[in-house]
C-alpha cells in the first residue's frame, strides 16, 4: 500500500544537495575519479583534543541519560564564555541561548516559532536553499532581495515594498555568505538592526562560516549595539571545528525568541546527546589555534583555486569568507549545463548557481573541501576540458 504525502510535503522540492549527490553517484559509479566539490562537507579531521573529549564523555553516566531540554548548563556556560571572548557579546546563560542538533534544525525552528500563515520573511537571492524550505514548511511567504556584485553581495532594504514590509516578521541573513563568499561589515549589521528596530522585525544571521574570513575576522551581529533587542544568531560547530557529522549548534540572542525556540525544540527535537555537548564545550573553551590552522588550510586551497580559474579566463567573485568560490560561467551555457559539462567532461562536481535562486543563474559554486593536490588536479582537468570544448 502506498500512502500519499501531505500537501506541505508535496510543495517542497527534493533537497538540492541530495539531488547533486545522485548526479555525482551516477557518474561515480562509472568512474571513481570524480572529485566532488559540490557540497560544503568539510574534509579536514576534527581536532584531536575535541575527539578525545567526546571519547571520555561517552563513558560518563550522566551522558547515558537524557540531558536537560535547554542543553547542559556546562555547555551553555561554554557558549556564554565563547561569545564574550570572541565577540565581546554578553549572553544570558538561561534566557538567551538555545541548543539544538546542528544549524539546520535552528534554521527550520525559527520560522516555526514566529510565523503565522502568510507572514513574510525577507531573505536574499542567492541563498542557502534550505531557507526556502524552512519558510514554506512554516506556512510563511518569502520576499527575496538580490545579492549583486555591484553592491558587494549585500541586500538593499530600500527595495522592499511597503505592503510586503507590513507583513514581514523576519530578515534572514547569512554572512559570511553561502554561496557568494561575501562578508558583512559592522556598519551593514548596524543598518540592518536599525531597519529591523524601525519596523519591529527580527534579524537572524546564520553564522555558519564564523571563523572563515580571509581579509578580516567575520563580524558577529551580536557584537553590535542593540542586537539583543532585534537579533538572533545561529552558530554551528560544523565548519569552525570540522564537526559537521556531530550535528551540534546553538542560537544566541533575543530572549523572547529563545524562549519560544526552547519550547518548540523540547517538543519537536527533545535533547542533544550529552557527550557531544561536552566535546563541543571543549571546542569552544580550549585554545583556538586549531581554528586558525583550519582557516589557513582553506585559504591556501581557495587561493590556489582562484588563481588557477583566473588563468583559464573564468571570472571569480571576490571570495572574502566561507570555503566556497563563486564563479561566473562562460557565455552560451546555463549554470546547469556548465556544471553538467564539468561533471561529465572532467569528472569534477560543482553546484549550479541556479539552485541557490534566480540570481544564481550564470554562476557555479566550488567548495574547497579537498587537499591542494586535488585542487591542482581539478585545475588540470579544467584546462584540458577548456582546450577540448573551447569555453
SEKE-264750 format. One record per residue (C-alpha): residue number from 1; residue in one letter; x, y, z. Coordinates in nm, 2 decimals, decimal comma. Layout:
BEGIN
R   n res      u      v      w
R NUM   a      X      Y      Z
...
This chain:
BEGIN
R   n res      u      v      w
R   1   x   0,00   0,00   0,00
R   2   x   0,13   0,35  -0,09
R   3   x   0,03   0,65   0,12
R   4   x   0,02   0,99  -0,03
R   5   x   0,23   1,27   0,12
R   6   x   0,08   1,57   0,29
R   7   x   0,03   1,88   0,08
R   8   x   0,31   2,06   0,28
R   9   x   0,55   1,79   0,17
R  10   x   0,43   1,79  -0,19
R  11   x   0,50   2,16  -0,20
R  12   x   0,87   2,14  -0,11
R  13   x   1,13   2,03  -0,36
R  14   x   1,38   1,75  -0,31
R  15   x   1,68   1,85  -0,11
R  16   x   1,91   2,04  -0,36
R  17   x   2,23   1,87  -0,23
R  18   x   2,07   1,53  -0,21
R  19   x   1,99   1,57  -0,58
R  20   x   2,35   1,67  -0,65
R  21   x   2,46   1,35  -0,47
R  22   x   2,25   1,14  -0,70
R  23   x   2,41   1,30  -1,01
R  24   x   2,76   1,25  -0,87
R  25   x   2,68   0,89  -0,78
R  26   x   2,57   0,82  -1,13
R  27   x   2,90   0,93  -1,28
R  28   x   3,10   0,80  -0,99
R  29   x   2,96   0,45  -1,04
R  30   x   3,12   0,45  -1,38
R  31   x   3,44   0,64  -1,28
R  32   x   3,59   0,65  -0,94
R  33   x   3,80   0,96  -1,03
R  34   x   3,51   1,21  -0,96
R  35   x   3,63   1,50  -0,74
R  36   x   3,32   1,62  -0,56
R  37   x   3,34   2,00  -0,48
R  38   x   2,96   2,04  -0,50
R  39   x   2,88   2,05  -0,12
R  40   x   3,02   2,22   0,19
R  41   x   3,12   1,89   0,36
R  42   x   3,45   1,95   0,55
R  43   x   3,72   1,70   0,47
R  44   x   3,96   1,82   0,75
R  45   x   3,96   1,60   1,05
R  46   x   3,81   1,72   1,38
R  47   x   4,09   1,84   1,60
R  48   x   4,22   1,56   1,82
R  49   x   4,16   1,72   2,15
R  50   x   3,79   1,76   2,07
R  51   x   3,75   1,39   1,95
R  52   x   3,93   1,28   2,27
R  53   x   3,69   1,48   2,48
R  54   x   3,40   1,30   2,32
R  55   x   3,55   0,96   2,38
R  56   x   3,59   1,05   2,75
R  57   x   3,24   1,20   2,78
R  58   x   3,07   0,89   2,64
R  59   x   3,17   0,70   2,95
R  60   x   3,01   0,95   3,19
R  61   x   2,70   0,81   3,34
R  62   x   2,52   1,15   3,31
R  63   x   2,56   1,14   2,94
R  64   x   2,40   0,80   2,91
R  65   x   2,07   0,95   3,03
R  66   x   1,85   1,23   2,88
R  67   x   2,01   1,57   2,91
R  68   x   1,82   1,89   3,00
R  69   x   1,59   2,01   2,73
R  70   x   1,76   2,35   2,72
R  71   x   2,10   2,19   2,69
R  72   x   2,35   2,11   2,96
R  73   x   2,43   2,41   3,18
R  74   x   2,80   2,34   3,13
R  75   x   2,77   2,37   2,76
R  76   x   2,56   2,69   2,78
R  77   x   2,83   2,84   3,01
R  78   x   3,09   2,75   2,74
R  79   x   2,88   2,93   2,48
R  80   x   2,85   3,23   2,71
R  81   x   3,23   3,25   2,76
R  82   x   3,29   3,19   2,39
R  83   x   3,07   3,48   2,28
R  84   x   3,22   3,71   2,54
R  85   x   3,58   3,62   2,45
R  86   x   3,54   3,61   2,07
R  87   x   3,29   3,89   2,01
R  88   x   3,27   4,09   2,32
R  89   x   2,90   4,00   2,35
R  90   x   2,74   3,92   2,68
R  91   x   2,48   3,64   2,67
R  92   x   2,25   3,53   2,95
R  93   x   2,31   3,16   3,01
R  94   x   1,95   3,09   3,10
R  95   x   1,75   3,32   2,88
R  96   x   1,95   3,39   2,56
R  97   x   2,08   3,05   2,44
R  98   x   1,91   2,76   2,26
R  99   x   2,09   2,44   2,19
R 100   x   2,00   2,21   1,90
R 101   x   2,11   1,93   1,66
R 102   x   2,30   2,15   1,41
R 103   x   2,22   2,48   1,24
R 104   x   1,96   2,34   1,00
R 105   x   1,74   2,25   1,30
R 106   x   1,77   2,61   1,42
R 107   x   1,70   2,75   1,07
R 108   x   1,38   2,54   1,05
R 109   x   1,28   2,62   1,40
R 110   x   1,29   3,00   1,38
R 111   x   1,01   3,03   1,12
R 112   x   0,80   2,77   1,31
R 113   x   0,80   2,97   1,63
R 114   x   0,75   3,32   1,48
R 115   x   0,54   3,29   1,16
R 116   x   0,17   3,28   1,12
R 117   x   0,03   3,17   0,78
R 118   x   0,10   3,44   0,53
R 119   x   0,37   3,62   0,73
R 120   x   0,68   3,72   0,52
R 121   x   1,05   3,65   0,57
R 122   x   1,29   3,88   0,38
R 123   x   1,60   3,69   0,27
R 124   x   1,84   3,71  -0,02
R 125   x   1,88   3,57  -0,37
R 126   x   2,10   3,37  -0,40
R 127   x   2,08   3,20  -0,06
R 128   x   2,12   2,86   0,11
R 129   x   1,82   2,65  -0,04
R 130   x   1,71   2,53   0,30
R 131   x   1,59   2,88   0,39
R 132   x   1,31   2,85   0,13
R 133   x   1,20   2,51   0,26
R 134   x   1,20   2,62   0,63
R 135   x   0,98   2,92   0,55
R 136   x   0,75   2,71   0,33
R 137   x   0,70   2,44   0,60
R 138   x   0,61   2,71   0,85
R 139   x   0,34   2,85   0,62
R 140   x   0,53   3,17   0,55
R 141   x   0,60   3,37   0,24
R 142   x   0,93   3,48   0,10
R 143   x   1,05   3,81  -0,03
R 144   x   1,40   3,80  -0,18
R 145   x   1,65   4,08  -0,22
R 146   x   1,91   4,03  -0,49
R 147   x   2,28   4,00  -0,40
R 148   x   2,47   4,17  -0,67
R 149   x   2,84   4,22  -0,73
R 150   x   2,78   4,59  -0,76
R 151   x   2,65   4,60  -0,40
R 152   x   2,92   4,37  -0,26
R 153   x   2,66   4,10  -0,24
R 154   x   2,47   4,28   0,03
R 155   x   2,09   4,34   0,02
R 156   x   1,93   4,68  -0,02
R 157   x   1,63   4,71   0,22
R 158   x   1,50   5,01   0,04
R 159   x   1,38   4,77  -0,23
R 160   x   1,12   4,61   0,00
R 161   x   0,77   4,72  -0,10
R 162   x   0,58   4,88   0,19
R 163   x   0,29   4,63   0,16
R 164   x   0,54   4,34   0,20
R 165   x   0,72   4,51   0,49
R 166   x   0,39   4,55   0,67
R 167   x   0,35   4,17   0,67
R 168   x   0,71   4,08   0,75
R 169   x   0,84   3,92   1,07
R 170   x   1,20   3,82   1,00
R 171   x   1,50   3,92   0,80
R 172   x   1,72   3,61   0,74
R 173   x   2,08   3,68   0,66
R 174   x   2,39   3,46   0,61
R 175   x   2,73   3,63   0,65
R 176   x   2,99   3,51   0,56
R 177   x   2,77   3,42   0,27
R 178   x   2,69   3,09   0,11
R 179   x   2,72   3,08  -0,19
R 180   x   2,89   3,41  -0,28
R 181   x   3,17   3,41  -0,02
R 182   x   3,08   3,77   0,07
R 183   x   3,13   3,91   0,42
R 184   x   2,93   4,18   0,60
R 185   x   3,07   4,48   0,78
R 186   x   2,98   4,60   1,13
R 187   x   2,81   4,90   0,96
R 188   x   2,59   4,67   0,75
R 189   x   2,47   4,49   1,06
R 190   x   2,41   4,83   1,23
R 191   x   2,19   4,93   0,93
R 192   x   2,01   4,60   0,94
R 193   x   1,94   4,63   1,31
R 194   x   1,82   4,99   1,27
R 195   x   1,59   4,89   0,99
R 196   x   1,46   4,60   1,19
R 197   x   1,40   4,81   1,50
R 198   x   1,21   5,07   1,30
R 199   x   0,99   4,80   1,15
R 200   x   0,96   4,56   1,45
R 201   x   1,14   4,28   1,28
R 202   x   1,39   4,01   1,40
R 203   x   1,72   3,99   1,21
R 204   x   1,86   3,63   1,20
R 205   x   2,22   3,58   1,10
R 206   x   2,32   3,23   1,00
R 207   x   2,68   3,24   1,12
R 208   x   2,78   2,90   0,98
R 209   x   3,11   3,03   0,85
R 210   x   3,20   3,24   1,15
R 211   x   3,57   3,15   1,15
R 212   x   3,63   3,16   0,78
R 213   x   3,73   3,52   0,69
R 214   x   4,03   3,58   0,46
R 215   x   4,08   3,96   0,49
R 216   x   3,93   4,03   0,83
R 217   x   3,76   3,84   1,11
R 218   x   3,39   3,80   1,03
R 219   x   3,16   4,02   1,23
R 220   x   2,90   3,87   1,47
R 221   x   2,57   4,06   1,47
R 222   x   2,56   4,00   1,84
R 223   x   2,86   4,22   1,88
R 224   x   2,66   4,52   1,76
R 225   x   2,48   4,77   1,99
R 226   x   2,12   4,68   2,05
R 227   x   2,14   4,33   1,90
R 228   x   1,96   4,17   2,18
R 229   x   1,65   4,37   2,10
R 230   x   1,62   4,26   1,74
R 231   x   1,86   3,98   1,66
R 232   x   1,93   3,61   1,68
R 233   x   2,25   3,44   1,56
R 234   x   2,26   3,08   1,47
R 235   x   2,60   2,92   1,52
R 236   x   2,72   2,57   1,42
R 237   x   3,05   2,40   1,50
R 238   x   3,04   2,21   1,17
R 239   x   3,29   2,43   0,98
R 240   x   3,48   2,61   1,25
R 241   x   3,59   2,29   1,42
R 242   x   3,53   2,04   1,13
R 243   x   3,24   1,88   1,33
R 244   x   2,98   1,85   1,05
R 245   x   2,88   1,50   1,13
R 246   x   2,84   1,57   1,50
R 247   x   2,52   1,77   1,45
R 248   x   2,56   2,04   1,72
R 249   x   2,47   2,40   1,70
R 250   x   2,30   2,68   1,90
R 251   x   2,14   3,02   1,88
R 252   x   2,20   3,33   2,09
R 253   x   2,01   3,65   2,11
R 254   x   1,66   3,79   2,18
R 255   x   1,52   3,63   2,49
R 256   x   1,16   3,61   2,38
R 257   x   1,26   3,42   2,06
R 258   x   1,49   3,19   2,25
R 259   x   1,21   3,11   2,49
R 260   x   0,99   3,01   2,20
R 261   x   1,27   2,81   2,04
R 262   x   1,33   2,62   2,36
R 263   x   0,96   2,54   2,39
R 264   x   0,94   2,42   2,03
R 265   x   1,27   2,22   2,05
R 266   x   1,16   2,04   2,37
R 267   x   0,85   1,91   2,18
R 268   x   1,00   1,86   1,83
R 269   x   1,36   1,76   1,89
R 270   x   1,40   1,66   2,25
R 271   x   1,76   1,67   2,38
R 272   x   2,11   1,67   2,24
R 273   x   2,35   1,38   2,33
R 274   x   2,54   1,50   2,64
R 275   x   2,88   1,37   2,53
R 276   x   2,85   1,58   2,21
R 277   x   2,77   1,88   2,42
R 278   x   3,07   1,82   2,64
R 279   x   3,30   1,79   2,34
R 280   x   3,15   2,10   2,19
R 281   x   3,22   2,28   2,51
R 282   x   3,58   2,17   2,49
R 283   x   3,60   2,31   2,14
R 284   x   3,47   2,65   2,25
R 285   x   3,67   2,68   2,56
R 286   x   4,01   2,54   2,45
R 287   x   4,28   2,71   2,26
R 288   x   4,15   2,84   1,92
R 289   x   4,48   2,77   1,74
R 290   x   4,32   2,47   1,56
R 291   x   4,06   2,71   1,42
R 292   x   4,33   2,93   1,27
R 293   x   4,50   2,62   1,13
R 294   x   4,18   2,51   0,96
R 295   x   4,12   2,86   0,83
R 296   x   4,47   2,87   0,68
R 297   x   4,42   2,54   0,50
R 298   x   4,10   2,66   0,34
R 299   x   4,27   2,99   0,24
R 300   x   4,56   2,81   0,07
R 301   x   4,31   2,60  -0,12
R 302   x   4,09   2,90  -0,21
R 303   x   4,39   3,10  -0,33
R 304   x   4,52   2,81  -0,55
R 305   x   4,17   2,75  -0,70
R 306   x   4,11   3,12  -0,77
R 307   x   4,45   3,17  -0,92
R 308   x   4,40   2,86  -1,15
R 309   x   4,05   2,96  -1,25
R 310   x   4,16   3,31  -1,35
R 311   x   4,43   3,16  -1,56
R 312   x   4,17   2,98  -1,78
R 313   x   3,98   3,31  -1,80
R 314   x   3,70   3,23  -1,57
R 315   x   3,56   3,53  -1,37
R 316   x   3,57   3,47  -1,00
R 317   x   3,39   3,67  -0,73
R 318   x   3,59   3,83  -0,45
R 319   x   3,57   3,54  -0,20
R 320   x   3,62   3,71   0,13
R 321   x   3,49   3,43   0,35
R 322   x   3,34   3,07   0,37
R 323   x   3,51   2,78   0,18
R 324   x   3,32   2,85  -0,14
R 325   x   3,43   3,00  -0,46
R 326   x   3,16   3,17  -0,67
R 327   x   3,24   3,16  -1,04
R 328   x   3,07   3,32  -1,34
R 329   x   3,02   3,07  -1,62
R 330   x   3,11   3,13  -1,99
R 331   x   2,86   3,26  -2,23
R 332   x   2,63   3,02  -2,41
R 333   x   2,59   2,80  -2,11
R 334   x   2,34   2,78  -1,82
R 335   x   2,45   2,70  -1,47
R 336   x   2,32   2,35  -1,51
R 337   x   2,46   2,28  -1,85
R 338   x   2,81   2,41  -1,74
R 339   x   2,80   2,21  -1,42
R 340   x   2,70   1,90  -1,62
R 341   x   2,99   1,96  -1,86
R 342   x   3,24   1,97  -1,58
R 343   x   3,09   1,66  -1,42
R 344   x   3,07   1,45  -1,74
R 345   x   3,38   1,60  -1,92
R 346   x   3,62   1,65  -1,63
R 347   x   3,47   1,44  -1,35
R 348   x   3,46   1,75  -1,13
R 349   x   3,13   1,81  -0,94
R 350   x   3,02   2,16  -0,86
R 351   x   2,69   2,32  -0,76
R 352   x   2,50   2,50  -1,03
R 353   x   2,42   2,86  -0,92
R 354   x   2,05   2,85  -1,01
R 355   x   2,00   2,60  -0,72
R 356   x   2,05   2,90  -0,49
R 357   x   1,80   3,12  -0,66
R 358   x   1,74   3,30  -0,99
R 359   x   2,02   3,55  -0,93
R 360   x   2,25   3,25  -0,90
R 361   x   2,19   3,17  -1,27
R 362   x   2,51   3,23  -1,46
R 363   x   2,73   3,10  -1,18
R 364   x   2,86   2,78  -1,03
R 365   x   2,99   2,72  -0,68
R 366   x   3,31   2,53  -0,59
R 367   x   3,37   2,41  -0,24
R 368   x   3,74   2,38  -0,14
R 369   x   3,68   2,06   0,06
R 370   x   3,98   1,87  -0,08
R 371   x   4,36   1,90  -0,04
R 372   x   4,58   2,11  -0,25
R 373   x   4,69   1,82  -0,46
R 374   x   4,33   1,75  -0,57
R 375   x   4,27   2,12  -0,63
R 376   x   4,56   2,12  -0,87
R 377   x   4,42   1,80  -1,03
R 378   x   4,08   1,98  -1,07
R 379   x   4,26   2,27  -1,24
R 380   x   4,45   2,04  -1,48
R 381   x   4,12   1,87  -1,58
R 382   x   3,96   2,20  -1,64
R 383   x   4,25   2,32  -1,86
R 384   x   4,22   2,00  -2,07
R 385   x   3,84   2,04  -2,09
R 386   x   3,88   2,41  -2,20
R 387   x   4,10   2,31  -2,49
R 388   x   3,85   2,04  -2,59
R 389   x   3,53   2,24  -2,55
R 390   x   3,66   2,59  -2,62
R 391   x   3,47   2,76  -2,34
